[in-house]
Amino acid sequence: LAEKRQAKAKAAQAREALNEARALPLTMQQDIARHVMRECTDTMGLMATAAKAGREQNAFYTLHITELQQRIDHATLLADSDGMDRRIMALSMARSILQASSGAETSEAYEELAADILQWAQTILPDFSRYQAKLLH
């Protein structure tokens, strides 16, 4: 029960990050979206390397998602304002995409959230296709 509550809170944080990001000027949105996509594509690249080496992918995902959460917590502690800063927004959204793609979170809400984030990034990034190609590998 506690894990479900925690997962719901993380999903709500990522949804809030997406909503706040959408309210920013386009150039700021693009910076956030690129940060999200870099986090995800870097992880996927490491996953492909780990898979080729025969290493356990689920453990790697868990480790990376935990590391992202620690970075979010650290950034939150250092944040000056009541709202989310752009770094927290990007990390929260990247964590949600990775949780959905890794199967760590199998709820429809997470899958829908990840799809919404990717749709938003695709809409605002003229170079989205280069990230998309890396995500698919």
Secondary structure, 3 states (H helix, E strand, C coil): CHHHHHHHHHHHHHHHHHHHHHCCCHHHHHHHHHHHHHHHHHHHHHHHHHHHCCCCHHHHHHHHHHHHHHHHHHHHHHCCCCCCCHHHHHHHHHHHHHHHHHCCCCCHHHHHHHHHHHHHHHHHCCCHHHHHHHHCC
